[in-house]
């Protein structure tokens, strides 16, 4: 078989475009209105000074064609899953079928107002009710709420349920155990919910040991937050034993569902011993991921937590569906209206398209692709946790850093020159110089081979000309940015230079 070595975008990821404030000319507009046929009113006089915004200094004045070209160029220069491979680990950035976009744009869905009475939105309620049932079956849970707007929001909701459960029993608990390989949102969500986070060290093979949990578990621990497979791409093989330890002490098991793509149709978190789980519908079940949203983070629970689910819940009453607000133990509403409905439609469409018999193939392809990359690049890059991985593989820059003075940032920047978005860097934190790669289930063998070829080229350049990698990327218009300053002191307002004034 002939492998295509050419990669789309090998001139680099071009991201240069003036801001909209830097184009146009005073007095230029992209619209025109007819003369007023009513007397002109003074806004301040009618609304009051507090309700009227002052003129925005240096507000852009551009024509329609300028606006169209500006935003079209931005869209063309934005790297996204529809233009190329996104090897970000822990994110499940997979291609999303466009039929799901069509379904989400059906006017019967887009034109329904969330304040309509239940009897006029039976179709919407039916879709949500069915989606809840499907997610419960997939996960091994007894009930599901669709309200949370994203994964971290689902985490917070799940922890609120755990807290409400313990408070209702008259035994409020104060601690949550979190492995050191956890997503950063896990301890943050626990802290936001009022819990003290206790870090649990992973064992030498990258998974949590039962004895470590047993040592930390006491009557003040509300629950344990775990991801399975974990963020090293490894399956937590002791999960049943850990769940038994936690339950014996009266605690609950929380599952971060970010990596659910790896186990669909193979094993269910509820059968592992988890009591609560959040789903990332926008990762696992189709929505264009990235760019800040939207997302959906439904939460599934075992029956002991069902009474505490956010209100309202959808129930069937004499053949009709309705929202039930009579929930005395509910933690209350966690999202305006009923969640991000468009994302729910996409997820339902995706599940209907795949069907019961094909969900397993998603996980099998994801795991196969990850292990193909692991075997192909083993020896080129250090593999801190060797052996079979699940949906993602974590390499490190140990060899390149210690022998050639090249770190994971240099490697990632060079990949941009070769037409690839970099993998996740420096996470999980327990792997110094991590390069975390998740190929997902949607990438072809040819795409993976091109990525392997690029990674091997970078590894060779580290050996032969390591000094050149410190200058990468060299092909984009802009080179290296001061990323730390950009993150800590972002410039959110454009101001003109003296020459422009």
N, C-alpha and C positions, 0 to 999 in steps of 0.2 A: 504493500500500500504506500502510495506517495503522500508524504506529509507536507502540507503547505507551510512554508516558513515565513511568508510575508504576513505582517500583522497590520490590520487597519489602525491608522493613527500613529505611524512610526515617526512622523515629524514632531511628535510631542503633543502634550495636552495643552492646546492653545486657549488661554483664559483671559486674554487682554481685550478690554473694551472700555472706552471712557465712561464715566458715570453720566447719567442723564442730565446732571447739573452742568456738565461741561459742553453740551451740544445745544444748538438752537440759537435764538436771538431775541432780544426784548421785543415784545409786541407780536411775536409769531404765535399762531394758534392752530389747532387741528379741528376746530369746530366753528359753527356760526349759528346764531339764533335769530329768529324773526323778532321784529319789534314787539315790545310788551303791549298787550291789549288791556292791561289793568294798570292803575296808578302805581308808580314805583314807591316802595316803602323803605324807610330807614331801618336796617336790621337792629341797630342799637336801641332805637326808639321802640321797636316792636318786641324785641326779645330781652333786652337788657344787656349791658356791657359785658357781664360775666359769661353770656352765652355766645358771644361773637368773637371769633378768632381774629387776631391781628394778622396783617399781611405777612406772608412768609418771606423773609429776606432771601434774595437770589433764587426764588422759585423758578424751576426750569420752564422755559417757554419754547415749545417745539411744535412742529407741524405733524400731521398724521403720518406722513411717510417717514419722518425722522423717528417717531415713536415705534413704528412697525419694524424698521430696519434695526433699531437698537435692541429691541427685545428678541427679535428673530435671531440676530447674531449671538446674543447671550444664550439662547436656547441651543444653537448649533455648537457653541463652544463648551457647553456644559457636559461633562462626562457623566453618563448615566447607564443604567442597566440595559437600556434599549440600544446603546451604541457600542457596548463592549463588556468584557468580563470584569466582574467586581469581586476580587478574591478576599474581601474582608471577612476575617474570622469572627465568630460570635454574632454575626448580623443576619445571616441567611438572606443575602441579596440576590435572589433568584428572579429569573424572567417571569413576568406575569402575563398570562394569556389575555389578549385584547377583547375576547368575547365577554370577559368579566366587566370590562369597562363599558361595553355596550349595555349590559344588563343594569349596571349602576346608573346609567343615563336614561333609562326608560322613563318617559314623562309620568307614568303612573306612580313612579317612586319619587321622582324629583319634584313633583308638584304637590305632594301631600304635605300639609302643614302639621307640625307636631302637636298643635293644640286642637286638631280635629277630634271629634268624639270617637270613641272606640268603634262604634257601629259603622263609621265611614272609612276606617283604615284596617278592615279585616285582613286584606292581603298583606299589608305590612306586618301586622301582628302574627299572621300565619308564618311568614318567612322567618321572623325572629324566634317564634316558638319552635319551629323545626330546627333552626340552627342551634338553639340551646340543647335540644335533644341529641342532635348529631355530635356536638362537642362533648356532651356528657358521655355518650357511648364510646367515642374515640379515646377519652381520657380515663375512663373508669370511674367517673364521678357521678353523684346522684342529682345534682342541680347545678345550673349555670346562670350567672348574671352577665348581660351584655353591656352594662353601663360604662365600665372604665374605658378611658379614651386612648390608652397606650400601655405598654408593658410595665413601666414604672408605676403608673396609676393603678394597674392591676395588682402590683406588689403591695402598694399602700392599702388598697381595698382588702386584700387577703389578710394583711396584718391587722387591720381594723376588725375583721371578722374573728381572728384569733383572740384579740384583746376582749371583744365583746363576749365571746364564749367563756373566757376565764372570769370576767367580771360577773357574768350572770350566775356562775357557779359559786360566787362568793370567795373566789381565790384569785384575785388580780396578781398577775406575775409580771416581772420587770425585765427579764433578759431574753434575748434571741441569740442562738448560736449560728454563726455564719462561717463557712469554710474560707480559708485564705485564697482560694481560687475563684471566689464568687464574683459575679458582676458587681461593679461599683455601686449600682443602684440598690443592691440588697441591703447593705448596712445603712445607706442613706434613708431608704424607706423605713427601716426599723427605727432609726433615730427620730424621723419625722413623726412616727406613730407613738413616740414616747418610750420606746424600749432602749435598754442598754445593750449594745452589740458586744458579743464575746467571740473573738476570732478563734477558729479551730484550724489547727495545722493539718495539712494533707500529709499522708504517708509518703515514704520514699518512692512509691510507684505512681504518685499523683492522685490517689484516691483517698477518701476519708476512712479511717480505721474505726471499727466499733468501740474499741477500748478508749479511744480519744474522746468519743462522744459520751461514753459511760462515765468517764472521769469528770467531765464538765457538767453532766446532767444532774440537776437537783430540782426541788419543788418550787424554785423561783424562775425556772426556765419555761417560758410560754411556748416556745417552739424552736424548730431548727429549719433554716432556709437552705435548701440545696438545689443544685441544678444537675439533672441527670439525662443525658451525658453532661459531664461537667465542662468547664471552660478550657480544659486542656484537651478536649475532644475524647475523653476517656469515660467508659461506663463505670458507674459506682457499683461495683459488684457486691458490696456489703450492705446494700440499701435496705433489704428486708430486716436484717439483724439490727441495723441502726434504728429503723422504725419501731421495732419491738422495744428497744431500750427507751426510746423517747416516750412511747405510749405507756409503758409500765410506770413511768414517773409522772404521768398525767399531762405530758406535753403534746403538741401537735406538729405534724410534718408539713412544711410548705415546699412546693416545687416551683422553681423558676422555669417557666415553659419556653424560654427563648430558644432552646435547642430541640424542641419537639419534632422538628423536621427529620431528626435522625432516627426516631423510633415509631413513626406513624405506622399503624397496622401491625407492628411487631410486638410491642409491649405497652401496657397502659400504666401511667403514673399511679392511678388509683389502686392498681393491683400490686404496686411496689410498696404500698403503705403510706402514701401521701394523703393528707386530709384536705388540702387546698392547693390549687394550681392556677396560675394565670397563663393565658394563651396570648401569643402575639399574632393576631390574624393577619396583620400587615406583613409579617415575615413568612409564616408557614402557609397561609391560605390565600395569598394573592391580594396585594395592593402595591402600587408603585412606591417602594420603600425609599426613604431618604428625603432630603430637602425640608425636613421639619414637620412632615405629617401629610395627611391625617393618619391616625393609627386606630387600633382597637385592641384592648387588653381584657377580654372577658375573663371571668374567674369561675372556676368549677370547684365544687365543694362536696364533701361527704355529708350524709344526712344530719350529723351532729351540728353542722354549721348552717344548714339550710334556713332555720328560722331567723338568722341574723343577716341574710342577704339584703343588699340595697333594695329599697322600695321605690316604685312599685314592681311587682312581678307579674308576668303574664300567666293567666289561668284560663282554663276552659270552663264555661258556665252554660249548660244546656245547649251545647253545640256552637256557642259563640265565644270568641276570645275577648278578654278584657284585661285592663290593668287593675291589679288588686293592691290597694293601699292600706288594707287592714293588717298591718304587720307590726305588732307591738314590740317585738324584739329586734327589729331591723336597725341596722346602723344608719339608716336614712339614705337620702339621695347622694350619689357621688359624682353625678354628671348631669348637666343641663339636658332637659328632655330625656331621650332614651338611648343615648350613646351616639357614636358616629355611624349613622345608618348606612351611608354610602359604602363604607368599608365592610359592613355586615353583608350587604348585597353581594359585593365582590367575593367574599369568603364563601357564601352560600352557593354562588354560581360555580366557583372553583370546585367545591365539594361535590356538587351535582355532576360536573363534568368528569371528575376522576372516578366517582362511584366507590362503593365499598371495596370492590375487588382490586382497585388500583392504588389505594392509599399506601399499601405496603411497598409498592414499586418506587414511590418517592423516597422512602428511607433507604431502600436497597441501593438505588442509584447514587444518593448522596454519600453513603458510606463507601461505596465502590470508588467513586471519584476521589474522595479524600485519601483513601489508601493508595490509589494510583499515584497521586502526587507525593505521598510519603515515600513510596518505594523509588519513584523516579528521581527524587532530590536527596534521598538519604546518602550521605557521603559528601555531597556538595555543601550542605549546611548541617550544623549540629542539631541532633534530635535528642532533646533532654529526656524525653520519656518514650523510648523505643517500643516497638510492638504495634499491634493492630490498633488503629484509632477508630473513631466513629465518624461523625460528619465533618470534622475539621482536624487539621494537623498543626502542631505548634513546633516550629523550628526556632533556632536562636542564632545570633551573630557571633557566637563564642569563637568559632574558628577564625572568621574574618577579622574580628576585633583583636584577638590576642596575637595572631600571626602577621596580620597585614595592616592593622590600624584602621580598619574600615568598620563602621557600625551599622546598625539596622536602618538608621535614617539615611545614610549614604546609599545603601542598597535600594531602599524604597524610592529615593529620588532618581536613581539611575533607571529604575523600571519605567518611570514616566517617559524618559527619552525613548524607550523601546516600545511605547504605545500601550502600557498596561497601568491600570490603577494600582497603587501599592496595596499590599495586604495590611491587616491590622498590626500596629506596631506597639511594642512594649506592654503588651497585655496577653495573658494574665501577669500580674506583678510578680508572681513567684518564679517567673522565667526571665532572668536578665536578658535584655536585648531581644525580646521575643519577636518573631515573625509568624503571625497566626493566619492560616489560610483555610477558607471554607469554600470549596468549589460549587457547592449545592448540587441539586439533582438535574439542573437544566442545561449544564454546559456539555458540549460535545467533546469527543476524544480529540478532534483536531484543535479545538480551542485550548484544551489542557496541554496538548503537546507543544503548542506555540508558547504557552506560559512557561512550561518546563524549559524550553529552549532559551527563553529570555533569562530565566533565573540561572541557568547554567552559564550563559554568557557573562552575567554579572559576577558569578563566582570565579570565572576565569580571569576577568578584569581585575578582581581583587588580588589574584595571585600575580598577574603580569604587570599591571599598571595601577596600583592601589591609589596613587596620588590623584589620578584623574577623577575618581569617584567623589572626592571631597568637593568638586565643582559642579557635580550633577544636581539638577538637570541642566543641560546646555541648549536644548532645542526649543523649549517654550520661550515666549517673549520675556516673561519674568523668570528669574532664577530662584534663588533661595530667599525665603522670607524670614523675618524675625518672628517666629511663631509664638514664642513665649510672650513677647510684648503685645502681639495681636490678640492673644487670648486674655491677657490680664488688663490691658488698657485699649480696648477696641475703639476705633474712631467711628462713631455712629452718626455724626453730622458733618456734611461737607461744607467747607468754608473756602471761598475763592482766595487765590493768591493775590499779592499786591498788584501784579501785572494785570490779572483778570479784572480787578476792581477798577 
